[in-house]
Amino acid sequence: MIAALVVAVALAQLVPPAPAAKDVRAAATAALPALRKGAAGHAEQKTCFACHNQAPPMVAFAAAKARGFDVPADLFTTQAEHIGSFLETNRERFKDGRGTGGAAATASYALFTLELAGHKPDANTAAVAEYLLKTQPERAHWRTTSNRPPTEASDFTTTYLALRALRVWGPGAKLDADKIAKRVDGSRAWLVKTVAKDTEDRAFRLLALKEAGADAKEVGAAAWDLLKGQRADGGWAQLDSAFSDAYATGAALVALHEAGGLKADAPAYRAGLAYLLKAQRADGTWYVKSRSRPFQPYYESGFPHEKDQFISIAASGWATAALLFAVEKK
């Protein structure tokens, strides 16, 4: 009994108390306006789809909507229209297999964002889904052709998004079910045997294994591989040699919750929430320093943090979604 009491006291000291529900809700509420401004600001200035300014923020918008937050309906429609226009402009490139810059990563991120926005299947989504099915046929999975860490540097990320895109958009595109199944089977085998090297890999390997229908044992092992990377401050780091940040922490919590079955009231999740609440800026955003080498002309999207705004809005999207998963649905 004494030994059990000592262990209980030690655990209580290691695990922070659960953040108050009102504080979690307030933090998510504070984050949403900046995400809306950054997503809309990109669409107003650029004709291209931006993974960082649109995909993670849309994860947060969809989670907020599901929990009764006041999210304008036209936010979803305008974002979907912007992405649809980009796909329409490049539809022939998808149909003939060329794709666009970012290749499978951009294509699958675009369909992921459209799914969350509630967009209906059309000729554009069919062309992109078919492109994903046919591209890189010599591989068992999908690889990224970019080197823009963390959002466009992991084959696990691209593979998860492509698998999800084929499940969601494949039927509407009337794609060959046997060919889809073959790619799913190949990807699952690759996911099981391939070792993840950083938090982005671990988070999206977990999501992809779940998406590919891997055995519960494999999914559980992947969840543990991600979970054990949690730091003493409650956060995760992008690299094992780096400090905790909001991008890695938000993405890890979302993956563990959605694919790993980690409940929002679990000690590890509570510790992650506590980290995010502490790291949030007064303007409702999270700042993360970029690791990517810039190759496009600089522009302001309306999101703060200047030359680090792209990784910071992606981080803020994942972090906000992680907070929202801990908010009771209304």
Backbone as numpy.savetxt, mean C-alpha at the origin, in Angstrom:
# Nx Ny Nz CAx CAy CAz Cx Cy Cz
3.45 -19.02 40.18 2.63 -17.81 40.18 3.49 -16.55 40.18
4.56 -16.59 40.98 5.46 -15.43 41.05 6.11 -15.20 39.68
6.57 -16.31 39.05 7.20 -16.19 37.73 6.22 -15.61 36.71
4.97 -16.07 36.73 3.97 -15.56 35.81 3.71 -14.08 36.04
3.72 -13.67 37.32 3.49 -12.26 37.64 4.63 -11.39 37.11
5.87 -11.89 37.26 7.03 -11.15 36.76 6.94 -10.96 35.25
6.57 -12.04 34.54 6.43 -11.96 33.09 5.34 -10.96 32.70
4.20 -11.00 33.42 3.10 -10.09 33.13 3.50 -8.64 33.33
4.24 -8.37 34.40 4.70 -7.00 34.67 5.66 -6.55 33.58
6.57 -7.45 33.19 7.54 -7.10 32.14 6.84 -6.79 30.83
5.83 -7.59 30.45 5.10 -7.34 29.22 4.34 -6.02 29.28
3.78 -5.72 30.44 3.04 -4.46 30.59 3.95 -3.26 30.42
5.22 -3.42 30.82 6.17 -2.31 30.66 6.63 -2.17 29.21
6.69 -3.29 28.47 7.14 -3.25 27.09 6.07 -2.73 26.14
4.82 -3.11 26.39 3.73 -2.75 25.49 3.04 -1.49 25.99
3.00 -0.44 25.19 2.36 0.78 25.64 0.86 0.61 25.77
0.23 1.44 26.59 -1.23 1.35 26.69 -1.86 1.69 25.35
-3.04 1.15 25.10 -3.72 1.40 23.84 -4.02 2.89 23.69
-3.67 3.49 22.56 -4.02 4.90 22.35 -5.54 5.09 22.46
-5.94 6.21 23.01 -7.36 6.48 23.16 -8.02 6.53 21.79
-9.22 5.97 21.69 -9.93 5.94 20.41 -10.12 7.34 19.84
-10.39 8.30 20.71 -10.61 9.67 20.24 -9.32 10.26 19.65
-8.16 9.87 20.19 -6.90 10.37 19.66 -6.59 9.76 18.29
-6.89 8.47 18.13 -6.67 7.82 16.84 -7.59 8.43 15.78
-8.85 8.63 16.13 -9.80 9.24 15.20 -9.38 10.67 14.84
-8.94 11.42 15.84 -8.53 12.81 15.60 -7.31 12.86 14.68
-6.37 11.94 14.87 -5.17 11.92 14.03 -5.52 11.59 12.59
-6.42 10.64 12.39 -6.85 10.30 11.03 -7.60 11.45 10.38
-8.46 12.08 11.15 -9.22 13.23 10.65 -8.29 14.35 10.22
-7.23 14.59 11.00 -6.29 15.65 10.68 -5.48 15.34 9.43
-5.27 14.06 9.13 -4.44 13.68 7.99 -5.17 13.78 6.66
-6.48 13.56 6.65 -7.21 13.44 5.40 -7.17 14.69 4.51
-7.31 15.92 5.05 -7.28 17.10 4.16 -6.00 17.23 3.36
-4.86 16.98 3.97 -3.59 17.10 3.25 -3.47 16.02 2.18
-3.96 14.82 2.47 -3.95 13.76 1.46 -4.83 14.14 0.27
-6.01 14.69 0.55 -6.90 15.13 -0.52 -6.24 16.20 -1.37
-5.58 17.14 -0.73 -4.94 18.23 -1.45 -3.81 17.72 -2.34
-3.01 16.79 -1.81 -1.90 16.25 -2.59 -2.36 15.40 -3.75
-3.39 14.59 -3.55 -3.91 13.75 -4.64 -4.52 14.61 -5.73
-5.32 15.59 -5.32 -5.95 16.48 -6.31 -4.92 17.37 -6.99
-3.93 17.83 -6.24 -2.91 18.72 -6.79 -2.10 18.07 -7.89
-1.81 16.79 -7.73 -1.08 16.09 -8.80 -1.94 16.00 -10.06
-3.20 15.63 -9.89 -4.10 15.47 -11.04 -4.31 16.79 -11.77
-4.25 17.89 -11.06 -4.43 19.20 -11.68 -3.23 19.63 -12.51
-2.04 19.11 -12.16 -0.82 19.56 -12.83 -0.25 18.57 -13.83
-0.56 17.28 -13.65 0.05 16.25 -14.47 -1.01 15.40 -15.15
-0.67 14.90 -16.34 -1.60 14.02 -17.05 -1.36 12.55 -16.68
-0.22 12.27 -16.07 0.12 10.88 -15.76 -0.48 10.46 -14.41
-0.56 9.16 -14.22 -0.95 8.60 -12.95 0.28 8.52 -12.06
0.16 8.89 -10.79 1.28 8.85 -9.85 1.00 7.85 -8.74
1.79 6.79 -8.69 1.59 5.77 -7.66 1.60 6.38 -6.27
2.57 7.24 -6.00 2.75 7.78 -4.66 1.64 8.75 -4.26
1.20 9.61 -5.16 0.19 10.62 -4.81 -1.23 10.10 -4.86
-1.43 8.91 -5.42 -2.81 8.47 -5.60 -3.13 7.11 -4.98
-2.22 6.14 -5.03 -2.56 4.81 -4.51 -2.64 4.76 -2.98
-1.59 5.05 -2.22 -1.73 5.00 -0.75 -2.78 5.97 -0.21
-2.87 7.21 -0.74 -3.96 8.06 -0.27 -5.34 7.44 -0.51
-5.53 6.74 -1.64 -6.83 6.13 -1.90 -7.12 4.99 -0.93
-6.08 4.30 -0.46 -6.28 3.29 0.58 -6.89 3.96 1.81
-6.35 5.14 2.15 -6.86 5.88 3.31 -8.27 6.40 3.06
-8.52 6.94 1.87 -9.87 7.47 1.56 -10.92 6.36 1.64
-10.61 5.20 1.09 -11.57 4.08 1.11 -11.83 3.61 2.54
-10.77 3.55 3.35 -10.94 3.14 4.74 -11.75 4.18 5.51
-11.53 5.45 5.22 -12.28 6.51 5.89 -13.76 6.45 5.52
-14.03 6.25 4.25 -15.42 6.15 3.79 -16.13 4.99 4.48
-15.45 3.85 4.60 -16.05 2.66 5.20 -16.35 2.87 6.68
-15.69 3.84 7.30 -15.88 4.09 8.72 -16.69 5.34 9.00
-17.38 5.82 7.99 -18.32 6.91 8.19 -17.72 8.29 8.24
-16.46 8.45 7.82 -15.86 9.78 7.77 -16.46 10.57 6.61
-16.40 11.87 6.71 -16.94 12.74 5.67 -15.92 12.86 4.55
-16.02 11.98 3.58 -15.13 12.00 2.42 -15.97 12.36 1.21
-15.71 13.49 0.56 -16.53 13.90 -0.58 -16.59 12.84 -1.67
-17.78 12.58 -2.19 -17.94 11.56 -3.22 -17.16 11.91 -4.48
-17.05 13.22 -4.78 -16.36 13.60 -6.01 -14.85 13.37 -5.91
-14.34 13.15 -4.70 -12.92 12.81 -4.58 -12.64 11.49 -5.30
-13.52 10.53 -5.13 -13.34 9.23 -5.78 -13.54 9.34 -7.28
-14.55 10.08 -7.69 -14.84 10.16 -9.13 -13.78 10.95 -9.88
-13.31 12.04 -9.30 -12.29 12.84 -10.00 -10.97 12.10 -10.09
-10.60 11.37 -9.05 -9.38 10.58 -9.11 -9.51 9.46 -10.14
-10.67 8.80 -10.17 -10.90 7.73 -11.14 -10.88 8.28 -12.56
-11.46 9.45 -12.76 -11.48 10.06 -14.09 -10.07 10.41 -14.55
-9.24 10.91 -13.63 -7.86 11.24 -13.98 -7.09 9.99 -14.40
-7.23 8.94 -13.62 -6.52 7.70 -13.93 -7.07 7.09 -15.22
-8.40 7.13 -15.37 -9.02 6.61 -16.58 -8.54 7.33 -17.82
-8.36 8.63 -17.72 -7.86 9.41 -18.84 -6.44 9.01 -19.22
-5.62 8.78 -18.20 -4.25 8.32 -18.44 -4.24 6.97 -19.14
-5.09 6.06 -18.69 -5.16 4.74 -19.32 -5.72 4.83 -20.74
-6.71 5.69 -20.94 -7.29 5.89 -22.26 -6.23 6.37 -23.25
-5.44 7.34 -22.83 -4.40 7.89 -23.69 -3.39 6.82 -24.09
-3.14 5.88 -23.19 -2.11 4.86 -23.43 -2.69 3.48 -23.73
-3.98 3.42 -24.04 -4.62 2.12 -24.22 -3.95 1.28 -25.30
-3.60 1.87 -26.42 -2.96 1.12 -27.50 -1.60 0.59 -27.06
-0.92 1.33 -26.21 0.37 0.85 -25.70 0.18 -0.38 -24.81
-0.90 -0.40 -24.06 -1.18 -1.59 -23.25 -1.61 -2.76 -24.13
-2.40 -2.47 -25.12 -2.92 -3.54 -25.98 -1.82 -4.21 -26.79
-0.81 -3.44 -27.22 0.26 -4.06 -28.02 1.45 -4.50 -27.16
1.30 -4.40 -25.83 2.32 -4.95 -24.94 3.44 -4.01 -24.56
3.41 -2.77 -25.03 4.50 -1.85 -24.68 4.34 -1.30 -23.26
3.12 -1.01 -22.85 2.90 -0.42 -21.55 3.41 1.00 -21.48
3.54 1.52 -20.28 4.03 2.88 -20.07 5.25 2.85 -19.16
5.80 4.01 -18.85 6.87 4.08 -17.88 6.44 3.44 -16.57
7.32 2.65 -15.98 6.94 1.92 -14.78 6.39 0.55 -15.06
6.05 0.29 -16.34 5.62 -1.04 -16.80 4.56 -1.65 -15.89
4.79 -2.89 -15.44 3.77 -3.62 -14.67 3.46 -2.94 -13.34
4.44 -2.27 -12.75 4.21 -1.60 -11.47 3.19 -0.49 -11.63
3.39 0.39 -12.61 2.46 1.49 -12.83 1.08 0.98 -13.22
1.04 -0.02 -14.10 -0.24 -0.56 -14.56 -1.04 -1.15 -13.41
-0.38 -1.93 -12.56 -1.10 -2.58 -11.47 -1.46 -1.61 -10.35
-0.60 -0.64 -10.08 -0.94 0.40 -9.11 -2.18 1.18 -9.58
-2.25 1.46 -10.89 -3.39 2.20 -11.42 -4.69 1.42 -11.23
-4.68 0.12 -11.53 -5.89 -0.69 -11.36 -6.24 -0.84 -9.88
-5.26 -0.93 -9.02 -5.49 -0.99 -7.57 -6.22 0.26 -7.10
-5.77 1.42 -7.56 -6.38 2.68 -7.16 -7.79 2.80 -7.71
-8.01 2.38 -8.95 -9.35 2.41 -9.53 -10.30 1.49 -8.77
-9.81 0.33 -8.37 -10.64 -0.59 -7.58 -11.13 0.09 -6.30
-10.20 0.72 -5.58 -10.55 1.37 -4.32 -11.48 2.56 -4.54
-11.38 3.19 -5.71 -12.23 4.33 -6.03 -13.63 3.90 -6.46
-13.85 2.60 -6.64 -15.17 2.11 -7.04 -15.43 2.20 -8.52
-14.37 2.27 -9.33 -14.52 2.38 -10.78 -15.04 1.06 -11.36
-15.84 1.16 -12.40 -16.40 -0.02 -13.05 -15.52 -0.46 -14.22
-15.53 -1.76 -14.54 -14.72 -2.25 -15.67 -15.09 -1.55 -16.98
-14.10 -1.28 -17.80 -14.35 -0.68 -19.11 -13.24 -1.13 -20.06
-13.22 -0.55 -21.23 -12.23 -0.96 -22.23 -10.81 -0.67 -21.77
-10.63 0.39 -21.01 -9.30 0.74 -20.53 -8.79 -0.26 -19.49
-9.63 -0.59 -18.52 -9.21 -1.55 -17.50 -8.99 -2.93 -18.11
-9.78 -3.27 -19.14 -9.60 -4.55 -19.81 -8.24 -4.61 -20.51
-7.86 -3.51 -21.15 -6.57 -3.47 -21.85 -5.41 -3.61 -20.88
-5.52 -2.96 -19.72 -4.44 -3.02 -18.74 -4.37 -4.41 -18.10
-5.52 -4.99 -17.79 -5.54 -6.33 -17.21 -4.92 -7.34 -18.17
-5.27 -7.24 -19.43 -4.70 -8.15 -20.42 -3.19 -7.94 -20.55
-2.77 -6.70 -20.49 -1.33 -6.40 -20.53 -0.61 -7.08 -19.37
-1.19 -7.01 -18.16 -0.57 -7.63 -17.00 -0.51 -9.15 -17.15
-1.54 -9.73 -17.72 -1.55 -11.18 -17.91 -0.45 -11.62 -18.88
-0.23 -10.83 -19.93 0.67 -11.23 -21.00 2.11 -10.74 -20.82
2.32 -9.71 -20.01 3.66 -9.15 -19.89 4.56 -10.05 -19.05
5.84 -10.04 -19.36 6.86 -10.84 -18.68 6.46 -12.33 -18.62
6.08 -12.90 -19.74 5.57 -14.28 -19.74 6.63 -15.32 -19.36
7.90 -14.93 -19.47 8.97 -15.88 -19.15 9.19 -16.03 -17.64
8.51 -15.20 -16.84 8.72 -15.23 -15.40 7.53 -15.86 -14.69
7.81 -16.36 -13.48 6.73 -16.91 -12.65 6.01 -15.81 -11.88
6.60 -14.60 -11.87 6.02 -13.49 -11.11 6.17 -12.23 -11.97
5.90 -11.08 -11.37 6.08 -9.81 -12.06 7.22 -9.05 -11.38
8.09 -8.52 -12.16 9.20 -7.74 -11.59 9.00 -6.26 -11.86
9.56 -5.46 -10.99 9.53 -4.02 -11.20 10.69 -3.63 -12.10
10.48 -2.68 -12.98 11.55 -2.22 -13.86 12.10 -0.89 -13.41
11.57 -0.35 -12.31 12.04 0.92 -11.78 12.93 0.67 -10.56
13.63 1.71 -10.14 14.41 1.63 -8.92 14.15 2.90 -8.12
12.90 3.00 -7.65 12.48 4.17 -6.87 11.96 3.67 -5.52
12.89 3.37 -4.62 12.47 2.80 -3.33 11.73 3.82 -2.48
10.75 3.34 -1.69 10.36 1.94 -1.57 9.19 1.54 -2.49
8.43 2.51 -3.03 7.18 2.15 -3.70 7.36 1.41 -5.02
8.46 1.65 -5.72 8.68 1.01 -7.02 10.07 0.40 -7.06
10.35 -0.51 -6.14 11.66 -1.15 -6.12 11.58 -2.61 -5.73
10.38 -3.11 -5.48 10.22 -4.48 -4.98 9.39 -5.32 -5.93
9.91 -6.47 -6.31 9.13 -7.41 -7.13 7.93 -7.95 -6.36
8.03 -7.99 -5.03 6.91 -8.46 -4.23 5.73 -7.49 -4.32
6.02 -6.19 -4.34 4.96 -5.19 -4.46 4.24 -5.33 -5.79
5.02 -5.38 -6.87 4.44 -5.48 -8.20 3.66 -6.79 -8.37
4.20 -7.87 -7.83 3.52 -9.17 -7.94 2.20 -9.16 -7.20
2.18 -8.59 -5.99 0.91 -8.52 -5.26 -0.13 -7.71 -6.03
0.26 -6.55 -6.50 -0.69 -5.68 -7.19 -1.18 -6.30 -8.49
-0.30 -7.00 -9.21 -0.70 -7.65 -10.46 -1.66 -8.81 -10.18
-1.37 -9.61 -9.16 -2.28 -10.70 -8.79 -3.65 -10.17 -8.42
-3.67 -9.11 -7.65 -4.94 -8.53 -7.23 -5.69 -7.97 -8.44
-4.96 -7.33 -9.34 -5.59 -6.75 -10.53 -6.24 -7.83 -11.38
-5.58 -8.97 -11.55 -6.16 -10.03 -12.37 -7.40 -10.63 -11.71
-7.38 -10.73 -10.38 -8.57 -11.25 -9.69 -9.74 -10.29 -9.83
-9.49 -9.00 -9.66 -10.57 -8.01 -9.66 -11.05 -7.68 -11.07
-10.10 -7.50 -12.00 -10.45 -6.98 -13.33 -10.44 -8.03 -14.42
-9.86 -9.21 -14.14 -9.79 -10.25 -15.15 -11.14 -10.71 -15.67
-12.12 -10.99 -14.80 -13.43 -11.44 -15.29 -14.11 -10.43 -16.22
-14.05 -9.15 -15.87 -14.67 -8.13 -16.70 -14.00 -8.00 -18.05
-12.69 -8.34 -18.08 -11.96 -8.27 -19.35 -12.09 -9.56 -20.15
-12.81 -10.55 -19.58 -13.01 -11.85 -20.23 -11.67 -12.51 -20.57
-10.74 -12.44 -19.62 -9.44 -13.06 -19.81 -9.53 -14.57 -19.57
-8.62 -15.29 -20.17 -8.59 -16.75 -20.05 -8.32 -17.14 -18.60
-9.28 -17.80 -17.97 -9.15 -18.16 -16.55 -8.00 -19.13 -16.32
-7.75 -20.02 -17.27 -6.66 -20.99 -17.11 -5.30 -20.28 -17.15
-5.18 -19.27 -18.00 -3.92 -18.53 -18.07 -3.70 -17.73 -16.79
-4.78 -17.16 -16.25 -4.65 -16.44 -14.98 -4.23 -17.41 -13.88
-4.86 -18.57 -13.83 -4.53 -19.57 -12.80 -3.07 -20.00 -12.91
-2.57 -20.11 -14.12 -1.17 -20.50 -14.31 -0.23 -19.46 -13.74
-0.55 -18.19 -13.96 0.31 -17.13 -13.42 0.20 -17.05 -11.91
-0.98 -17.29 -11.39 -1.16 -17.30 -9.93 -0.35 -18.43 -9.32
-0.43 -19.61 -9.91 0.31 -20.76 -9.39 1.82 -20.51 -9.43
2.29 -19.96 -10.55 3.72 -19.67 -10.66 4.18 -18.63 -9.66
3.36 -17.61 -9.48 3.70 -16.56 -8.52 3.72 -17.10 -7.09
2.75 -17.94 -6.78 2.69 -18.51 -5.43 3.95 -19.33 -5.13
4.39 -20.12 -6.09 5.61 -20.92 -5.91 6.82 -20.01 -5.72
6.89 -18.95 -6.50 8.00 -17.99 -6.37 7.96 -17.30 -5.02
6.79 -16.90 -4.57 6.65 -16.21 -3.29 7.08 -17.09 -2.12
6.73 -18.36 -2.18 7.05 -19.28 -1.08 8.56 -19.45 -0.94
9.27 -19.52 -2.05 10.69 -19.85 -1.98 11.62 -18.63 -1.94
11.09 -17.43 -2.21 11.95 -16.25 -2.34 12.00 -15.49 -1.02
13.21 -15.14 -0.60 13.42 -14.46 0.69 13.26 -12.95 0.51
12.54 -12.32 1.43 12.37 -10.86 1.43 13.58 -10.21 2.08
13.99 -9.05 1.56 15.22 -8.43 2.06 14.98 -7.18 2.89
13.79 -6.59 2.83 13.52 -5.39 3.61 12.03 -5.33 3.95
11.61 -4.27 4.61 10.22 -4.20 5.08 9.23 -4.13 3.93
9.55 -3.40 2.87 8.66 -3.36 1.70 8.45 -4.77 1.16
9.55 -5.50 1.00 9.45 -6.88 0.53 8.59 -7.72 1.47
8.83 -7.61 2.76 8.13 -8.45 3.73 6.64 -8.14 3.77
6.30 -6.85 3.73 4.88 -6.47 3.78 4.14 -6.98 2.55
4.72 -6.78 1.38 4.01 -7.15 0.16 4.16 -8.63 -0.17
5.17 -9.28 0.36 5.23 -10.74 0.24 4.07 -11.36 1.02
3.82 -10.84 2.21 2.69 -11.31 3.01 1.38 -11.09 2.27
1.15 -9.89 1.77 -0.08 -9.60 1.04 -0.21 -10.48 -0.20
0.90 -10.70 -0.90 0.86 -11.49 -2.13 0.59 -12.96 -1.84
1.18 -13.50 -0.79 0.92 -14.90 -0.43 -0.56 -15.11 -0.12
-1.13 -14.17 0.60 -2.57 -14.25 0.90 -3.39 -14.15 -0.37
-3.02 -13.22 -1.24 -3.74 -13.02 -2.50 -3.63 -14.25 -3.40
-2.48 -14.93 -3.36 -2.24 -16.07 -4.23 -2.82 -17.36 -3.67
-3.44 -17.30 -2.49 -4.04 -18.48 -1.91 -3.04 -19.47 -1.33
-1.94 -18.96 -0.78 -0.93 -19.83 -0.18 -1.48 -20.49 1.08
-0.83 -21.56 1.51 -1.23 -22.26 2.72 -1.16 -21.32 3.93
-2.01 -21.57 4.91 -2.03 -20.75 6.11 -0.66 -20.75 6.80
0.03 -21.87 6.73 1.36 -21.97 7.34 2.32 -20.98 6.70
2.29 -20.89 5.37 3.18 -19.97 4.65 2.81 -18.52 4.94
1.52 -18.23 4.97 1.07 -16.87 5.28 1.47 -16.50 6.70
1.29 -17.42 7.64 1.66 -17.15 9.02 3.14 -16.91 9.19
3.97 -17.70 8.49 5.41 -17.50 8.56 5.81 -16.14 8.00
5.15 -15.72 6.93 5.44 -14.41 6.34 5.01 -13.29 7.28
3.89 -13.47 7.96 3.43 -12.47 8.93 4.42 -12.34 10.07
4.93 -13.47 10.55 5.91 -13.43 11.64 7.20 -12.77 11.17
7.61 -13.05 9.93 8.82 -12.45 9.38 8.71 -10.92 9.37
7.52 -10.43 9.08 7.29 -8.98 9.09 7.15 -8.46 10.51
6.42 -9.17 11.34 6.14 -8.71 12.70 7.40 -8.58 13.52
8.34 -9.50 13.36 9.54 -9.48 14.19 10.48 -8.32 13.85
10.17 -7.58 12.78 10.96 -6.40 12.45 10.53 -5.16 13.22
9.48 -5.26 14.04 9.02 -4.11 14.80 10.10 -3.67 15.80
10.33 -2.37 15.88 11.37 -1.83 16.75 10.82 -1.55 18.15
11.72 -1.22 19.05 11.34 -0.93 20.44 10.44 0.30 20.54
10.54 1.21 19.55 9.69 2.41 19.57 8.30 2.14 18.99
8.05 0.90 18.56 6.75 0.54 18.01 6.67 0.60 16.50
7.69 1.21 15.88 7.65 1.38 14.44 8.45 0.34 13.69
8.40 0.43 12.36 9.23 -0.38 11.47 10.11 0.56 10.66
11.23 0.05 10.20 12.14 0.82 9.35 12.10 0.25 7.94
12.33 1.10 6.93 12.37 0.61 5.56 13.50 -0.40 5.38
14.66 -0.08 5.95 15.83 -0.94 5.88 16.21 -1.40 7.28
16.77 -2.58 7.39 17.13 -3.10 8.71 18.17 -2.23 9.40
18.93 -1.47 8.62 19.97 -0.61 9.19 19.49 0.81 9.47
18.21 1.09 9.21 17.69 2.46 9.33 16.81 2.61 10.57
16.32 3.83 10.76 15.41 4.13 11.86 13.96 3.93 11.42
13.08 3.80 12.39 11.65 3.66 12.10 11.14 4.88 11.34
10.16 4.66 10.46 9.51 5.78 9.78 8.06 5.42 9.50
7.29 6.43 9.12 5.84 6.26 8.96 5.49 5.41 7.75
6.31 5.46 6.69 6.00 4.65 5.51 6.06 3.17 5.86
7.20 2.74 6.40 7.37 1.33 6.73 6.37 0.89 7.79
6.12 1.75 8.78 5.21 1.39 9.87 3.78 1.27 9.37
3.33 2.24 8.59 1.97 2.19 8.07 1.74 1.00 7.16
2.68 0.76 6.24 2.54 -0.37 5.31 2.58 -1.70 6.05
3.45 -1.81 7.05 3.55 -3.06 7.82 2.25 -3.34 8.57
1.69 -2.31 9.21 0.45 -2.51 9.96 -0.71 -2.88 9.04
-0.79 -2.24 7.88 -1.86 -2.56 6.93 -1.73 -4.00 6.46
-0.51 -4.42 6.12 -0.30 -5.79 5.65 -0.61 -6.81 6.74
-0.15 -6.54 7.95 -0.39 -7.47 9.06 -1.87 -7.57 9.38
-2.58 -6.46 9.28 -4.01 -6.45 9.58 -4.81 -7.12 8.47
-4.52 -6.77 7.22 -5.31 -7.24 6.08 -4.99 -8.69 5.71
-3.72 -9.07 5.78 -3.34 -10.42 5.34 -2.86 -11.31 6.48
-2.34 -10.71 7.54 -1.79 -11.50 8.63 -2.74 -11.73 9.78
-3.93 -11.12 9.73 -4.92 -11.34 10.78 -4.62 -10.64 12.09
-3.71 -9.67 12.09 -3.38 -8.94 13.32 -4.50 -7.95 13.63
-5.13 -8.11 14.76 -6.24 -7.23 15.13 -5.72 -5.88 15.62
-6.55 -4.87 15.47 -6.14 -3.52 15.81 -5.95 -3.31 17.31
-6.47 -4.23 18.13 -6.27 -4.11 19.57 -5.15 -5.02 20.08
-4.41 -5.67 19.16 -3.28 -6.50 19.55 -2.14 -5.61 20.05
-1.32 -6.10 20.98 -0.23 -5.28 21.52 0.69 -4.70 20.45
1.07 -5.51 19.44 1.96 -5.01 18.40 1.30 -3.89 17.59
0.01 -4.04 17.31 -0.69 -3.00 16.56 -0.80 -1.73 17.39
-1.11 -1.88 18.68 -1.19 -0.72 19.56 0.14 0.03 19.61
1.23 -0.73 19.68 2.54 -0.09 19.72 2.81 0.67 18.42
2.39 0.09 17.28 2.56 0.78 16.01 1.74 2.06 15.95
0.50 2.01 16.45 -0.33 3.21 16.49 0.30 4.30 17.34
0.84 3.88 18.49 1.48 4.86 19.38 2.64 5.54 18.68
3.41 4.77 17.90 4.51 5.36 17.15 3.99 6.38 16.14
2.96 6.01 15.40 2.43 6.91 14.37 1.86 8.19 14.98
1.17 8.08 16.11 0.63 9.28 16.76 1.76 10.21 17.19
2.83 9.63 17.69 3.96 10.44 18.15 4.69 11.10 16.98
4.74 10.40 15.83 5.50 10.90 14.68 4.72 11.87 13.82
3.41 11.96 13.99 2.60 12.83 13.14 2.94 14.29 13.36
3.02 15.05 12.28 3.31 16.49 12.35 2.05 17.27 12.72
2.24 18.53 13.09 1.12 19.38 13.49 0.14 19.61 12.34
0.62 19.51 11.09 -0.26 19.71 9.93 -1.02 18.44 9.54
-0.87 17.39 10.33 -1.58 16.14 10.07 -0.84 15.16 9.19
0.35 15.52 8.71 1.12 14.66 7.81 2.25 13.96 8.55
2.92 13.07 7.83 4.13 12.43 8.32 5.25 12.73 7.34
6.41 13.04 7.87 7.57 13.35 7.02 8.49 12.14 6.95
8.88 11.78 5.73 9.86 10.73 5.49 10.84 11.24 4.44
12.11 11.04 4.66 13.13 11.49 3.71 13.22 10.50 2.56
13.30 11.02 1.35 13.33 10.19 0.15 14.66 9.45 0.01
14.58 8.21 -0.49 15.78 7.44 -0.85 15.93 7.33 -2.37
14.97 7.87 -3.12 14.99 7.75 -4.57 15.78 8.88 -5.21
16.43 8.56 -6.31 17.14 9.59 -7.07 16.15 10.28 -8.00
15.99 11.61 -7.89 15.00 12.31 -8.72 15.38 12.27 -10.20
14.36 12.07 -11.06 14.63 12.07 -12.49 13.58 12.89 -13.25
12.55 13.37 -12.55 11.54 14.21 -13.18 11.71 15.66 -12.71
11.26 16.62 -13.53 11.30 18.03 -13.10 10.50 18.21 -11.81
11.04 18.99 -10.90 10.39 19.20 -9.61 9.09 19.99 -9.79
8.07 19.60 -9.05 6.83 20.37 -9.03 6.18 20.21 -7.67
5.31 21.15 -7.32 4.59 21.12 -6.05 3.20 20.53 -6.29
2.87 19.50 -5.53 1.55 18.87 -5.67 0.53 19.46 -4.71
1.00 20.28 -3.77 0.11 20.79 -2.73 0.31 20.09 -1.41
1.08 19.00 -1.42 1.42 18.29 -0.19 2.72 18.87 0.34
2.87 18.99 1.65 4.09 19.58 2.19 5.33 18.69 2.04
6.45 19.21 2.51 7.74 18.51 2.59 8.55 18.57 1.32
8.20 19.48 0.42 9.02 19.85 -0.72 9.58 18.64 -1.48
10.91 18.49 -1.57 11.49 17.43 -2.39 11.29 16.04 -1.79
10.78 15.98 -0.61 10.46 14.68 0.01 8.95 14.45 0.05
8.20 15.22 -0.75 6.74 15.14 -0.66 6.17 13.84 -1.21
6.82 13.23 -2.20 6.25 12.02 -2.81 6.28 10.85 -1.84
7.43 10.60 -1.22 7.50 9.52 -0.24 6.67 9.87 0.99
6.60 11.16 1.32 5.86 11.57 2.51 4.35 11.42 2.34
3.83 11.67 1.13 2.39 11.48 0.94 2.06 10.00 0.89
2.95 9.18 0.33 2.73 7.73 0.37 2.76 7.23 1.81
3.71 7.73 2.58 3.81 7.36 4.00 2.56 7.79 4.76
2.09 8.98 4.47 0.91 9.51 5.16 -0.34 8.72 4.79
-0.39 8.23 3.54 -1.52 7.41 3.14 -1.56 6.09 3.89
-0.42 5.39 3.94 -0.37 4.12 4.66 -0.61 4.33 6.16
-0.01 5.38 6.71 -0.16 5.64 8.15 -1.62 5.94 8.49
-2.27 6.75 7.68 -3.67 7.09 7.93 -4.55 5.86 7.84
-4.30 5.01 6.84 -5.08 3.77 6.72 -4.88 2.90 7.94
-3.66 2.80 8.44 -3.39 1.99 9.63 -4.16 2.52 10.83
-4.22 3.82 10.96 -5.00 4.43 12.05 -6.48 4.11 11.88
-6.96 4.25 10.66 -8.39 4.06 10.41 -8.84 2.62 10.66
-7.96 1.66 10.44 -8.33 0.26 10.71 -8.59 0.03 12.19
-8.13 0.96 13.03 -8.37 0.85 14.46 -9.59 1.65 14.90
-10.26 2.29 13.96 -11.46 3.09 14.26 -12.69 2.25 14.01
-13.62 2.28 14.92 -14.84 1.50 14.80 -15.66 1.98 13.60
-16.17 1.02 12.84 -17.01 1.38 11.69 -18.36 1.90 12.17
-18.89 2.86 11.41 -20.22 3.39 11.72 -21.17 3.03 10.61
